[in-house]
Amino acid sequence: MASRVINPVLSGFYPDPSVCEAEGMYYLVCSSFSYVPGLPIFRSKNGIKWEQIGNIIDRPEQLNFEGQGVSRGLFAPTIRYYNKKFYCICTQVDKLGNFFVTADDPAGPWSNPIPVSGAEGIDPSLFFDDDGTSWYVGTRPAPEGPKYNGNWEIWIQRINLENGQLLGESRGIWRGALRDCVWPEGPHIYKINGTYYLLHAEGGTGPDHAVCVARCQTIDGVWEGKKSNPILTHRHLGQSAGVRNVGHGDLVQATSGKWWMCCLASRPYGEGENRFCNMGRETFFVPVKWEDGWPVCSWETGLIENAYSLSGHVVERANEDADAVIFPSIDDFNTNKLASYWLSLRERNDEYINCTDSSGQLRIYGGESLNGNGKVHMVVRRQTAFSFEASTVVHANMTEDNDACGMVLFQNEGFHFRLQMIKRGKLLVLQLIRVAGGKEELVAEDVLTGGDSASYCVLRIVAEKQKLFFEYGPDERNMHLFVKDVDASILSQEKAGGFVGTVIGVFAASGSGMESRSFYADFDWFRYENIGRDWICK
């Protein structure tokens, strides 16, 4: 039986993790930005195996993401358990701002959002003190006016959890561990053995990211930083690091008494200076012990390692160790509701995306262009390894010129690939479209059929690290290579910008408008399988 914590515990685009312990179980939640359903929540008994039990934002009436770009939406949630109730506090940038939701059961349903009136900034957290008071913890621009970009402070204020009202005066308590710190963010406060501890990130979300800690005897007193800050970072390893962008931690104590910290980091691939993080920021677990009243992370090496024993020692990964989360490799869409790991962008309207209009198939009616911030109709899942193979079979029912459907490898609106069937007059044409910097390029095309508006085709995308291969055929045993050796690095955060990672799935885009629902595509199944289980890419 496997007894090792294998990193990353959540492979692929799962940034800004927060974790709590409740009645012998860990619960972990991550940022989802403008993807819906939002804020995926996972459960684990020991940190080894994790199960997605739902999504905290899973109903249209909870939040509206209309018009929001893929890297806007929901930033940096915090999950906490207090008095038999679960709380998740988060920021919806550009719209609602800071809010929290509650649930008796972490699998849901979660309440509609309760806005936190007057809470400036982002990255909110909640702290429940021994005396029964509840505190809002956040980060905001320096109140006197930032002297430089990233000159922010961590601040606290009492909060009424019945109505979201802040009470009394706010107080800035910390501006980072290092001189001229940029972006002190992701703050969490804990009370451990009578002392208050503040865990936070600083240095930005890129290669200078780091986790730091401070402490105080009173929550509103003068905070002292650990002299050896940061307590976890890989920024000193340079561009050749196999794991980088380490930051945004949250502490949790197991029922055994052991301490762990979840954090985010990225795993680049490529060579030399051409190293890119297509999967975005992932979730990792590291052991923590206490020395002289301060936390020490991954104490044997000071780095995030691939595998730890439950006692916190660095160990080798064994062949029998499975990934921490195992999603099905194939979905045949034989249920009335999509599985919790499937994502759509901004909204998922059952009138246009469902598994009921055609039994045993995912039906997607044509939506708007994937290049914009409109009503995009796609269903995607996260890339979770350096190399992978993904395929589907699509039945296209096209009615108007420029109706298009197929597979998408998506980083954001301005950076993605589409392997699509498109109607051109009396022809159905297969195309590979590359979108980079918002500019659309036709890489290749081939005529599939003529004189017919319906077509059946198997599509496949294979990634061998940063090389992409695009295939099609009448069935899986008779596939034809369409385009080979396509550079995938445009799907990285380094080239595309933003805060998300690559996702892959299916879409339909109408050439003449989506209101009539005259064009749709049916997908019998979708298969995604990782090729290899490399820990880092050398």
LUMMAR-495864 format. One record per residue (C-alpha): residue in one letter; x, z, y. Coordinates in Angstrom, 3 decimals. Example, Ala and Ser with C-alpha at 12.3 -4.5 7.8 and 13.67 -1.06 7.14 Angstrom:
2
VEXTOR res       px       pz       py
VEXTOR   a   12.300    7.800   -4.500
VEXTOR   s   13.670    7.140   -1.060
This chain:
538
VEXTOR res       px       pz       py
VEXTOR   m    0.000    0.000    0.000
VEXTOR   a    1.409   -1.029    3.397
VEXTOR   s    2.361    1.928    5.571
VEXTOR   r    4.088    0.218    8.469
VEXTOR   v    2.927   -0.613   11.976
VEXTOR   i    3.636   -4.337   12.388
VEXTOR   n    4.113   -5.779   15.873
VEXTOR   p    2.429   -7.335   17.636
VEXTOR   v   -0.624   -5.446   16.455
VEXTOR   l   -2.747   -8.043   18.287
VEXTOR   s   -1.088  -11.455   18.166
VEXTOR   g   -1.952  -13.953   20.858
VEXTOR   f   -3.668  -13.567   24.205
VEXTOR   y   -4.546   -9.827   24.248
VEXTOR   p   -3.058   -8.463   27.504
VEXTOR   d   -3.405   -5.152   29.362
VEXTOR   p   -4.228   -2.997   26.330
VEXTOR   s   -5.757    0.449   26.652
VEXTOR   v   -6.285    2.865   23.767
VEXTOR   c   -8.026    6.162   23.079
VEXTOR   e   -8.615    8.389   20.059
VEXTOR   a  -12.081    9.514   19.035
VEXTOR   e  -13.027   11.479   15.927
VEXTOR   g  -10.040   10.329   13.907
VEXTOR   m  -10.037    6.667   14.969
VEXTOR   y   -8.140    4.624   17.533
VEXTOR   y  -10.112    2.324   19.846
VEXTOR   l   -8.338   -0.391   21.814
VEXTOR   v   -9.553   -2.831   24.466
VEXTOR   c   -7.841   -5.710   26.311
VEXTOR   s   -8.330   -7.930   29.363
VEXTOR   s  -10.349  -11.115   28.899
VEXTOR   f  -10.432  -12.559   32.453
VEXTOR   s  -13.184  -15.243   32.681
VEXTOR   y  -13.720  -15.684   28.951
VEXTOR   v  -16.958  -14.491   27.398
VEXTOR   p  -17.844  -12.417   25.552
VEXTOR   g  -15.441  -10.161   27.427
VEXTOR   l  -13.262   -7.117   26.778
VEXTOR   p  -12.720   -7.314   22.996
VEXTOR   i  -12.710   -3.892   21.341
VEXTOR   f  -10.799   -3.015   18.173
VEXTOR   r  -10.788   -0.026   15.842
VEXTOR   s   -8.070    1.368   13.573
VEXTOR   k   -7.673    4.471   11.465
VEXTOR   n   -3.876    4.569   11.585
VEXTOR   g   -2.572    1.796   13.848
VEXTOR   i   -1.679   -0.395   10.843
VEXTOR   k   -4.902   -2.342   10.366
VEXTOR   w   -7.165   -3.251   13.257
VEXTOR   e  -10.719   -4.565   13.148
VEXTOR   q  -12.590   -6.167   16.025
VEXTOR   i  -15.914   -4.341   16.217
VEXTOR   g  -17.356   -6.272   19.137
VEXTOR   n  -16.996   -7.113   22.813
VEXTOR   i  -17.881   -4.704   25.590
VEXTOR   i  -19.234   -7.406   27.914
VEXTOR   d  -21.507   -9.389   25.605
VEXTOR   r  -24.696  -10.113   27.598
VEXTOR   p  -25.233  -12.398   30.603
VEXTOR   e  -27.073   -9.661   32.515
VEXTOR   q  -23.969   -7.458   32.503
VEXTOR   l  -21.745   -9.725   34.617
VEXTOR   n  -21.790  -13.184   36.178
VEXTOR   f  -18.582  -15.260   35.986
VEXTOR   e  -19.968  -18.379   37.655
VEXTOR   g  -17.284  -20.318   39.531
VEXTOR   q  -14.430  -18.047   38.470
VEXTOR   g  -11.200  -19.652   37.284
VEXTOR   v   -9.899  -18.778   33.844
VEXTOR   s   -7.378  -16.237   35.219
VEXTOR   r   -9.878  -14.378   37.413
VEXTOR   g  -12.735  -12.290   36.023
VEXTOR   l  -11.917   -9.077   34.174
VEXTOR   f   -8.557   -7.366   34.822
VEXTOR   a   -7.007   -4.383   33.054
VEXTOR   p   -9.699   -2.237   31.398
VEXTOR   t   -9.229    1.408   30.430
VEXTOR   i  -11.118    2.970   27.515
VEXTOR   r  -11.703    6.722   27.256
VEXTOR   y  -13.802    9.120   25.145
VEXTOR   y  -15.295   12.228   26.767
VEXTOR   n  -18.131   14.548   25.755
VEXTOR   k  -19.205   12.301   22.861
VEXTOR   k  -19.439    9.238   25.113
VEXTOR   f  -17.205    6.184   25.470
VEXTOR   y  -16.264    4.898   28.910
VEXTOR   c  -14.660    1.577   29.797
VEXTOR   i  -13.645    1.056   33.419
VEXTOR   c  -12.440   -2.301   34.688
VEXTOR   t  -12.179   -4.706   37.643
VEXTOR   q  -14.079   -7.943   38.052
VEXTOR   v  -11.968   -9.570   40.754
VEXTOR   d  -13.637  -11.688   43.464
VEXTOR   k  -17.108  -10.437   42.518
VEXTOR   l  -18.334   -6.964   41.495
VEXTOR   g  -14.988   -5.230   41.949
VEXTOR   n  -14.367   -1.957   40.105
VEXTOR   f  -17.045   -0.729   37.689
VEXTOR   f  -17.510    1.150   34.440
VEXTOR   v  -19.782    0.896   31.411
VEXTOR   t  -20.662    3.473   28.785
VEXTOR   a  -21.685    3.573   25.125
VEXTOR   d  -22.496    6.142   22.468
VEXTOR   d  -21.225    3.738   19.807
VEXTOR   p  -18.043    1.766   20.663
VEXTOR   a  -19.418   -1.197   18.695
VEXTOR   g  -22.176   -1.362   21.300
VEXTOR   p  -24.437   -1.818   22.974
VEXTOR   w  -22.586   -0.960   26.169
VEXTOR   s  -24.501   -0.258   29.346
VEXTOR   n  -24.830   -2.569   32.298
VEXTOR   p  -22.001   -2.072   34.817
VEXTOR   i  -22.048    0.864   37.218
VEXTOR   p  -20.113   -0.176   40.362
VEXTOR   v  -17.598    2.269   41.831
VEXTOR   s  -18.515    2.108   45.489
VEXTOR   g  -15.571    2.032   47.889
VEXTOR   a  -12.893    1.766   45.193
VEXTOR   e  -10.250   -0.500   46.704
VEXTOR   g   -7.726   -2.361   44.546
VEXTOR   i   -7.548   -3.036   40.821
VEXTOR   d   -6.513   -1.537   37.445
VEXTOR   p   -8.849    1.475   37.408
VEXTOR   s   -8.569    4.357   34.973
VEXTOR   l  -10.542    7.545   34.370
VEXTOR   f   -9.139   11.033   33.868
VEXTOR   f  -11.215   14.001   32.690
VEXTOR   d   -9.692   17.362   33.634
VEXTOR   d  -10.056   20.687   31.839
VEXTOR   d  -12.207   22.101   34.656
VEXTOR   g  -14.882   19.448   34.130
VEXTOR   t  -13.922   17.249   37.074
VEXTOR   s  -13.637   13.496   36.618
VEXTOR   w  -11.089   11.411   38.501
VEXTOR   y  -10.791    7.766   39.430
VEXTOR   v   -7.208    6.500   39.204
VEXTOR   g   -6.321    3.106   40.657
VEXTOR   t   -3.825    1.026   42.578
VEXTOR   r   -4.217   -0.423   46.088
VEXTOR   p   -2.180   -1.872   48.956
VEXTOR   a   -0.243    0.711   50.984
VEXTOR   p   -2.918    2.037   53.400
VEXTOR   e   -0.649    1.805   56.448
VEXTOR   g   -0.185   -1.889   55.700
VEXTOR   p    2.126   -3.368   53.028
VEXTOR   k    5.686   -3.893   54.259
VEXTOR   y    6.248   -6.519   51.583
VEXTOR   n    4.327   -8.321   48.864
VEXTOR   g    3.622   -5.783   46.120
VEXTOR   n    3.968   -2.697   48.355
VEXTOR   w    1.076   -0.862   46.711
VEXTOR   e    0.345    2.735   45.769
VEXTOR   i   -1.388    4.592   42.956
VEXTOR   w   -4.235    6.724   44.224
VEXTOR   i   -6.812    9.201   42.937
VEXTOR   q  -10.248   10.431   43.958
VEXTOR   r  -12.939   12.465   42.266
VEXTOR   i  -15.839   10.438   40.867
VEXTOR   n  -19.440   11.127   39.936
VEXTOR   l  -19.962    9.419   36.582
VEXTOR   e  -23.739    9.461   36.925
VEXTOR   n  -23.788    6.978   39.796
VEXTOR   g  -20.203    5.781   40.341
VEXTOR   q  -19.856    7.468   43.739
VEXTOR   l  -16.406    8.614   44.826
VEXTOR   l  -16.293   12.210   46.074
VEXTOR   g  -14.120   13.800   48.736
VEXTOR   e  -11.001   12.121   50.087
VEXTOR   s   -8.734    9.709   48.272
VEXTOR   r   -5.061   10.575   47.926
VEXTOR   g   -2.084    8.338   47.313
VEXTOR   i    0.149    9.998   44.734
VEXTOR   w    2.842    7.503   43.702
VEXTOR   r    4.514    4.299   44.865
VEXTOR   g    6.673    3.569   41.874
VEXTOR   a    9.767    4.922   40.206
VEXTOR   l   12.293    2.559   41.772
VEXTOR   r   13.173    2.024   45.420
VEXTOR   d   11.130   -0.781   47.013
VEXTOR   c    9.024   -0.964   43.863
VEXTOR   v    6.642   -3.899   43.566
VEXTOR   w    3.205   -3.709   42.004
VEXTOR   p    2.870   -0.132   40.703
VEXTOR   e   -0.176   -0.770   38.518
VEXTOR   g   -1.984    0.005   35.278
VEXTOR   p   -1.996    3.767   35.995
VEXTOR   h   -3.168    6.378   33.499
VEXTOR   i   -3.164   10.161   33.928
VEXTOR   y   -2.996   12.649   31.035
VEXTOR   k   -2.803   16.446   30.888
VEXTOR   i   -0.406   17.526   28.168
VEXTOR   n    0.547   21.185   27.616
VEXTOR   g   -0.655   22.082   31.092
VEXTOR   t    1.312   19.348   32.891
VEXTOR   y   -0.128   16.190   34.434
VEXTOR   y    1.574   12.930   33.506
VEXTOR   l    1.184    9.544   35.172
VEXTOR   l    2.078    6.482   33.113
VEXTOR   h    2.217    3.188   34.995
VEXTOR   a    3.741   -0.269   35.104
VEXTOR   e    5.808   -1.806   37.875
VEXTOR   g    7.957   -4.848   38.598
VEXTOR   g    5.216   -7.455   38.258
VEXTOR   t    3.824   -9.012   35.094
VEXTOR   g    6.856  -11.238   34.367
VEXTOR   p   10.409  -10.592   33.128
VEXTOR   d   10.883   -7.533   35.423
VEXTOR   h    7.840   -5.719   34.024
VEXTOR   a    8.436   -2.109   32.955
VEXTOR   v    6.696    1.138   31.954
VEXTOR   c    7.514    4.252   34.004
VEXTOR   v    6.371    7.876   34.054
VEXTOR   a    5.974   10.732   36.523
VEXTOR   r    4.666   14.292   36.226
VEXTOR   c    3.216   17.078   38.342
VEXTOR   q    1.924   20.614   37.886
VEXTOR   t   -1.236   19.817   39.868
VEXTOR   i   -3.052   16.508   39.962
VEXTOR   d   -2.876   16.257   43.762
VEXTOR   g    0.615   17.689   44.218
VEXTOR   v    4.048   16.114   44.635
VEXTOR   w    4.837   13.935   41.634
VEXTOR   e    8.298   13.757   40.063
VEXTOR   g    9.554   10.643   38.314
VEXTOR   k   11.676   10.745   35.187
VEXTOR   k   15.275   10.172   36.242
VEXTOR   s   15.854    7.673   33.434
VEXTOR   n   12.868    5.478   34.364
VEXTOR   p   11.773    2.997   33.162
VEXTOR   i   10.964    4.479   29.770
VEXTOR   l   10.315    1.057   28.220
VEXTOR   t   11.381   -2.402   29.385
VEXTOR   h   13.201   -5.485   28.140
VEXTOR   r   14.154   -6.794   31.572
VEXTOR   h   17.823   -5.917   31.049
VEXTOR   l   17.968   -8.273   28.033
VEXTOR   g   17.752  -11.421   30.147
VEXTOR   q   16.266  -14.821   29.363
VEXTOR   s   17.408  -14.845   25.735
VEXTOR   a   15.231  -11.849   24.783
VEXTOR   g   12.954  -12.468   21.811
VEXTOR   v   10.348  -10.181   23.410
VEXTOR   r    9.971   -9.966   27.184
VEXTOR   n    7.529   -9.099   30.007
VEXTOR   v    7.166   -5.592   28.504
VEXTOR   g    4.817   -3.301   30.420
VEXTOR   h    1.320   -1.898   30.996
VEXTOR   g    1.385    1.043   28.579
VEXTOR   d   -1.194    3.637   27.518
VEXTOR   l   -0.462    6.778   25.498
VEXTOR   v   -2.486    8.102   22.578
VEXTOR   q   -2.058   11.059   20.235
VEXTOR   a   -3.037   10.653   16.607
VEXTOR   t   -4.844   13.339   14.656
VEXTOR   s   -1.520   13.944   12.880
VEXTOR   g   -0.027   15.007   16.205
VEXTOR   k    2.183   11.924   16.489
VEXTOR   w    2.239   10.021   19.763
VEXTOR   w    2.126    6.257   20.224
VEXTOR   m    1.969    3.889   23.149
VEXTOR   c    0.276    0.517   23.293
VEXTOR   c    1.740   -1.982   25.728
VEXTOR   l    1.862   -5.688   26.425
VEXTOR   a    4.750   -8.118   26.003
VEXTOR   s    5.325  -11.837   25.470
VEXTOR   r    7.259  -13.744   22.815
VEXTOR   p    8.896  -16.922   24.141
VEXTOR   y    9.973  -19.926   22.170
VEXTOR   g   12.337  -22.774   22.958
VEXTOR   e   16.077  -22.901   23.574
VEXTOR   g   18.381  -21.855   26.380
VEXTOR   e   16.595  -21.782   29.714
VEXTOR   n   13.682  -23.735   28.241
VEXTOR   r   11.885  -20.736   26.795
VEXTOR   f    8.154  -20.484   27.280
VEXTOR   c    5.368  -18.089   26.311
VEXTOR   n    2.426  -20.202   25.145
VEXTOR   m    0.594  -17.271   23.552
VEXTOR   g    0.624  -15.279   26.770
VEXTOR   r    0.813  -11.494   26.700
VEXTOR   e    0.174   -9.752   23.375
VEXTOR   t   -0.450   -6.136   22.330
VEXTOR   f    2.281   -3.989   20.763
VEXTOR   f    2.482   -0.410   19.456
VEXTOR   v    5.591    1.762   19.839
VEXTOR   p    6.210    5.350   18.721
VEXTOR   v    6.746    8.114   21.285
VEXTOR   k    8.332   11.530   21.017
VEXTOR   w    8.745   14.253   23.626
VEXTOR   e   12.066   15.634   24.850
VEXTOR   d   12.451   18.146   27.698
VEXTOR   g    8.869   17.542   28.720
VEXTOR   w    9.197   13.749   28.970
VEXTOR   p    8.086   10.899   26.666
VEXTOR   v   10.755    8.837   24.878
VEXTOR   c    9.658    5.428   23.565
VEXTOR   s   10.991    3.797   20.390
VEXTOR   w   13.786    6.346   20.477
VEXTOR   e   16.068    4.751   17.882
VEXTOR   t   16.658    1.532   19.834
VEXTOR   g   14.746    1.808   23.103
VEXTOR   l   13.150   -1.581   22.374
VEXTOR   i    9.937   -2.917   20.889
VEXTOR   e   10.652   -3.537   17.210
VEXTOR   n    8.848   -5.594   14.599
VEXTOR   a    7.961   -2.693   12.292
VEXTOR   y    7.790    1.114   12.415
VEXTOR   s    6.991    3.738    9.830
VEXTOR   l    4.127    6.067   10.705
VEXTOR   s    6.779    8.688   11.468
VEXTOR   g    8.113    6.404   14.180
VEXTOR   h   11.288    5.087   12.589
VEXTOR   v   12.331    1.445   12.763
VEXTOR   v   11.889   -0.219    9.356
VEXTOR   e   12.055   -3.707    7.912
VEXTOR   r    8.885   -5.688    7.521
VEXTOR   a    8.069   -6.202    3.852
VEXTOR   n    6.579   -9.289    2.234
VEXTOR   e    3.389   -7.458    1.368
VEXTOR   d    2.790   -6.392    4.973
VEXTOR   a   -0.186   -8.298    6.303
VEXTOR   d   -0.808   -8.909    9.974
VEXTOR   a   -2.533   -6.033   11.742
VEXTOR   v   -5.647   -8.154   12.401
VEXTOR   i   -6.726  -10.906   10.020
VEXTOR   f   -9.450  -13.232   11.234
VEXTOR   p  -11.016  -15.733    8.840
VEXTOR   s   -9.021  -18.955    8.574
VEXTOR   i  -12.215  -21.011    8.343
VEXTOR   d  -15.625  -20.620    9.931
VEXTOR   d  -18.397  -22.745    8.421
VEXTOR   f  -20.943  -21.620   11.059
VEXTOR   n  -23.477  -20.533    8.462
VEXTOR   t  -24.675  -17.582   10.539
VEXTOR   n  -27.054  -17.564   13.476
VEXTOR   k  -24.492  -15.951   15.778
VEXTOR   l  -20.860  -16.820   16.451
VEXTOR   a  -18.248  -14.320   15.248
VEXTOR   s  -16.878  -11.887   17.838
VEXTOR   y  -13.470  -13.587   18.116
VEXTOR   w  -14.915  -16.864   19.433
VEXTOR   l  -14.694  -17.326   23.209
VEXTOR   s  -16.372  -19.511   25.787
VEXTOR   l  -15.468  -19.918   29.432
VEXTOR   r  -17.572  -18.219   32.134
VEXTOR   e  -20.828  -18.293   30.158
VEXTOR   r  -22.282  -19.074   26.754
VEXTOR   n  -25.852  -20.227   27.121
VEXTOR   d  -27.650  -20.332   23.757
VEXTOR   e  -29.598  -23.371   24.919
VEXTOR   y  -26.362  -25.348   24.992
VEXTOR   i  -24.126  -23.602   22.420
VEXTOR   n  -25.658  -22.280   19.207
VEXTOR   c  -25.662  -22.272   15.405
VEXTOR   t  -29.433  -22.592   15.054
VEXTOR   d  -30.433  -26.061   16.291
VEXTOR   s  -28.660  -27.575   13.289
VEXTOR   s  -28.459  -25.161   10.372
VEXTOR   g  -24.924  -24.574    9.104
VEXTOR   q  -23.334  -26.252   12.116
VEXTOR   l  -22.131  -25.285   15.555
VEXTOR   r  -24.006  -27.456   18.042
VEXTOR   i  -22.614  -27.950   21.537
VEXTOR   y  -24.593  -29.907   24.089
VEXTOR   g  -22.584  -31.776   26.700
VEXTOR   g  -21.461  -29.662   29.635
VEXTOR   e  -19.343  -30.250   32.717
VEXTOR   s  -15.692  -31.298   32.905
VEXTOR   l  -13.097  -28.944   31.439
VEXTOR   n  -10.963  -29.630   34.513
VEXTOR   g  -13.194  -27.627   36.860
VEXTOR   n  -14.750  -24.189   37.325
VEXTOR   g  -18.259  -25.278   36.380
VEXTOR   k  -20.433  -25.029   33.288
VEXTOR   v  -17.841  -25.787   30.624
VEXTOR   h  -19.206  -25.981   27.081
VEXTOR   m  -16.438  -25.041   24.676
VEXTOR   v  -15.889  -22.567   21.842
VEXTOR   v  -12.291  -21.454   21.306
VEXTOR   r  -10.117  -18.891   19.558
VEXTOR   r   -6.653  -17.589   20.356
VEXTOR   q   -3.368  -19.139   19.247
VEXTOR   t   -1.702  -16.348   17.237
VEXTOR   a    1.620  -17.764   15.992
VEXTOR   f    4.418  -20.052   17.140
VEXTOR   s    3.305  -22.744   14.684
VEXTOR   f   -0.194  -23.420   13.428
VEXTOR   e   -2.623  -25.995   12.075
VEXTOR   a   -6.184  -26.366   13.341
VEXTOR   s   -8.858  -28.849   12.290
VEXTOR   t  -12.565  -29.535   12.454
VEXTOR   v  -15.150  -32.148   11.561
VEXTOR   v  -17.404  -33.411   14.312
VEXTOR   h  -20.643  -35.403   14.236
VEXTOR   a  -20.988  -36.964   17.680
VEXTOR   n  -24.366  -38.100   19.000
VEXTOR   m  -23.458  -39.900   22.206
VEXTOR   t  -25.938  -41.480   24.581
VEXTOR   e  -24.163  -42.324   27.834
VEXTOR   d  -20.804  -43.663   28.925
VEXTOR   n  -18.102  -40.974   29.182
VEXTOR   d  -19.863  -38.550   26.834
VEXTOR   a  -16.903  -36.831   25.159
VEXTOR   c  -16.356  -34.228   22.465
VEXTOR   g  -13.645  -33.037   20.121
VEXTOR   m  -10.849  -30.490   20.048
VEXTOR   v   -9.174  -28.783   22.983
VEXTOR   l   -5.871  -26.938   23.248
VEXTOR   f   -6.494  -25.010   26.454
VEXTOR   q   -4.355  -22.930   28.796
VEXTOR   n   -6.379  -23.369   31.962
VEXTOR   e   -8.426  -25.883   33.900
VEXTOR   g   -5.306  -27.698   35.096
VEXTOR   f   -3.194  -27.507   31.919
VEXTOR   h   -4.580  -28.510   28.531
VEXTOR   f   -4.835  -31.197   25.837
VEXTOR   r   -8.037  -32.843   24.611
VEXTOR   l   -8.228  -34.774   21.337
VEXTOR   q  -11.580  -36.373   22.034
VEXTOR   m  -14.059  -39.009   21.038
VEXTOR   i  -15.560  -40.716   24.072
VEXTOR   k  -18.256  -43.376   24.581
VEXTOR   r  -17.096  -46.517   26.398
VEXTOR   g  -19.941  -49.012   26.573
VEXTOR   k  -20.646  -50.035   22.980
VEXTOR   l  -17.424  -48.505   21.698
VEXTOR   l  -16.546  -45.038   20.485
VEXTOR   v  -12.918  -44.391   21.343
VEXTOR   l  -10.479  -41.692   20.221
VEXTOR   q   -8.239  -40.408   23.010
VEXTOR   l   -5.507  -37.893   23.559
VEXTOR   i   -5.750  -36.570   27.106
VEXTOR   r   -2.982  -34.503   28.691
VEXTOR   v   -3.828  -32.494   31.788
VEXTOR   a   -0.878  -30.995   33.682
VEXTOR   g   -0.884  -29.750   37.247
VEXTOR   g   -4.505  -30.830   37.467
VEXTOR   k   -3.583  -34.467   36.831
VEXTOR   e   -5.200  -36.176   33.846
VEXTOR   e   -3.120  -38.588   31.759
VEXTOR   l   -4.257  -40.823   28.906
VEXTOR   v   -1.520  -40.402   26.278
VEXTOR   a   -3.050  -42.636   23.576
VEXTOR   e   -6.342  -44.180   22.495
VEXTOR   d   -7.814  -46.066   19.548
VEXTOR   v  -11.228  -47.599   18.858
VEXTOR   l  -13.181  -45.724   16.181
VEXTOR   t  -16.419  -47.729   15.932
VEXTOR   g  -18.423  -50.328   17.791
VEXTOR   g  -22.151  -50.782   18.332
VEXTOR   d  -22.960  -47.202   17.267
VEXTOR   s  -23.602  -44.040   19.277
VEXTOR   a  -23.017  -41.700   16.346
VEXTOR   s  -19.737  -40.976   14.653
VEXTOR   y  -18.288  -38.612   12.068
VEXTOR   c  -14.592  -37.728   12.248
VEXTOR   v  -12.125  -35.077   11.122
VEXTOR   l   -9.691  -34.020   13.860
VEXTOR   r   -6.502  -32.017   13.394
VEXTOR   i   -3.845  -30.518   15.673
VEXTOR   v   -0.579  -29.267   14.197
VEXTOR   a    1.937  -27.255   16.224
VEXTOR   e    5.507  -26.994   14.986
VEXTOR   k    6.668  -24.597   17.657
VEXTOR   q    6.730  -26.655   20.866
VEXTOR   k    6.019  -29.982   19.152
VEXTOR   l    2.397  -31.052   18.770
VEXTOR   f    0.988  -33.583   16.286
VEXTOR   f   -2.510  -35.030   16.628
VEXTOR   e   -4.324  -36.534   13.627
VEXTOR   y   -7.722  -37.967   12.689
VEXTOR   g   -9.460  -39.424    9.652
VEXTOR   p  -12.672  -39.780    7.626
VEXTOR   d  -11.882  -36.647    5.626
VEXTOR   e   -9.083  -34.096    5.262
VEXTOR   r   -7.342  -36.030    2.463
VEXTOR   n   -7.153  -39.279    4.436
VEXTOR   m   -5.734  -38.328    7.800
VEXTOR   h   -3.882  -40.679   10.130
VEXTOR   l   -1.161  -39.615   12.534
VEXTOR   f   -2.377  -40.442   16.041
VEXTOR   v    0.359  -39.028   18.297
VEXTOR   k    3.485  -37.079   17.381
VEXTOR   d    6.159  -34.935   19.032
VEXTOR   v    4.148  -34.026   22.129
VEXTOR   d    5.719  -31.269   24.253
VEXTOR   a    3.485  -28.191   24.206
VEXTOR   s    5.310  -26.235   26.910
VEXTOR   i    2.710  -27.138   29.572
VEXTOR   l    0.526  -24.569   27.783
VEXTOR   s    2.874  -21.728   28.727
VEXTOR   q    2.370  -19.204   31.494
VEXTOR   e    5.718  -20.259   32.932
VEXTOR   k    4.454  -23.798   33.598
VEXTOR   a    0.704  -23.291   33.929
VEXTOR   g    0.736  -19.995   35.817
VEXTOR   g   -2.052  -17.466   35.560
VEXTOR   f   -2.478  -14.532   33.210
VEXTOR   v   -3.957  -15.977   30.005
VEXTOR   g   -2.579  -17.467   26.786
VEXTOR   t   -3.388  -20.621   24.854
VEXTOR   v   -6.679  -20.988   22.992
VEXTOR   i   -7.825  -23.754   20.663
VEXTOR   g  -11.268  -24.937   19.666
VEXTOR   v  -14.013  -27.488   20.288
VEXTOR   f  -15.971  -28.813   23.254
VEXTOR   a  -18.540  -31.318   24.483
VEXTOR   a  -18.637  -32.771   28.006
VEXTOR   s  -21.473  -34.951   29.249
VEXTOR   g  -20.743  -38.168   31.091
VEXTOR   s  -24.016  -38.191   33.002
VEXTOR   g  -25.154  -34.622   33.460
VEXTOR   m  -26.106  -31.786   31.147
VEXTOR   e  -29.722  -31.162   32.141
VEXTOR   s  -31.364  -33.527   29.627
VEXTOR   r  -29.402  -32.198   26.616
VEXTOR   s  -29.467  -35.768   25.265
VEXTOR   f  -25.812  -35.658   24.157
VEXTOR   y  -24.550  -33.143   21.658
VEXTOR   a  -21.840  -32.672   19.042
VEXTOR   d  -22.220  -30.850   15.730
VEXTOR   f  -19.217  -29.159   14.117
VEXTOR   d  -19.499  -28.415   10.378
VEXTOR   w  -16.534  -26.060   10.275
VEXTOR   f  -13.368  -25.064   12.077
VEXTOR   r  -10.125  -24.137   10.327
VEXTOR   y   -7.198  -22.336   11.956
VEXTOR   e   -4.132  -21.274    9.968
VEXTOR   n   -0.774  -19.978   11.150
VEXTOR   i    2.330  -21.653    9.770
VEXTOR   g    4.903  -18.962    9.093
VEXTOR   r    5.016  -15.376   10.255
VEXTOR   d    8.066  -15.382   12.494
VEXTOR   w    8.452  -12.185   14.465
VEXTOR   i   10.515  -13.804   17.201
VEXTOR   c   11.498  -17.397   17.804
VEXTOR   k   15.222  -18.112   17.895
